[in-house]
C-alpha cells in the first residue's frame, strides 16, 4: 500500500517553527498530565488515611492501644 509523498518543507525556518510548536504542545500535555498525576496521588493518599481512621474506629481501642498493636515487631 503506497504511503504517499512526504510534505516538502521549503523553508528550514518553517520547519524549526513547526518543531518548536510541537515541543510547546507536548510540554503543555506533560504539564497537564503531571497535574492529573498529583491529584490522583493526593486522592490515593487520602483514601489510605481514611482506611487507617476506619480501622482505628472499628477496633474500639484507645489511640495508645491501637498504635501499640501496629508497632509490634
C-alpha positions as CSV (number, residue, x, y, z in Angstrom):
1,X,0.0,0.0,0.0
2,X,1.5,3.4,-1.0
3,X,2.4,5.7,1.8
4,X,2.1,8.9,-0.1
5,X,4.5,11.7,-0.6
6,X,6.3,13.4,2.2
7,X,5.4,17.1,2.6
8,X,8.3,19.1,1.2
9,X,9.2,21.9,3.6
10,X,10.7,24.6,1.5
11,X,11.9,26.8,4.3
12,X,14.1,25.5,7.1
13,X,12.9,28.2,9.4
14,X,9.3,27.0,8.9
15,X,10.5,23.5,9.9
16,X,12.1,24.9,13.0
17,X,9.0,26.8,13.9
18,X,6.8,23.7,13.4
19,X,9.1,21.6,15.6
20,X,9.1,24.3,18.3
21,X,5.3,24.4,18.2
22,X,5.2,20.6,18.6
23,X,7.6,20.8,21.6
24,X,5.4,23.5,23.2
25,X,2.3,21.4,22.7
26,X,3.9,18.4,24.2
27,X,5.2,20.4,27.2
28,X,1.6,21.5,27.8
29,X,0.4,17.9,27.7
30,X,3.2,16.9,30.1
31,X,2.2,19.7,32.5
32,X,-1.4,18.7,32.4
33,X,-0.6,15.1,33.0
34,X,1.6,16.0,35.9
35,X,-1.3,17.9,37.5
36,X,-3.6,14.9,36.9
37,X,-1.0,12.6,38.5
38,X,-0.6,14.9,41.5
39,X,-4.4,14.9,42.0
40,X,-4.5,11.1,41.7
41,X,-1.7,10.6,44.2
42,X,-3.5,13.0,46.6
43,X,-6.7,11.0,46.3
44,X,-4.9,7.8,46.9
45,X,-3.2,9.2,50.0
46,X,-6.5,10.4,51.3
47,X,-8.1,7.0,50.7
48,X,-5.2,5.3,52.6
49,X,-5.6,7.8,55.5
50,X,-9.3,7.1,55.6
51,X,-8.6,3.3,55.8
52,X,-6.4,3.9,58.8
53,X,-9.0,6.0,60.5
54,X,-11.7,3.4,59.7
55,X,-9.6,0.6,61.1
56,X,-8.9,2.6,64.3
57,X,-12.6,3.4,64.8
58,X,-13.6,-0.2,64.1
59,X,-11.0,-1.5,66.6
60,X,-12.7,0.2,69.5
61,X,-9.3,0.7,71.1
62,X,-7.7,3.8,72.5
63,X,-5.1,5.6,70.3
64,X,-2.3,4.2,72.5
65,X,-3.6,0.6,72.3
66,X,-4.1,0.9,68.6
67,X,-0.6,2.3,68.0
68,X,0.9,-0.3,70.3
69,X,-0.7,-3.0,68.2
70,X,0.7,-1.5,65.0
71,X,4.3,-1.1,66.4
72,X,4.6,-4.8,67.2
73,X,7.7,-6.2,65.5
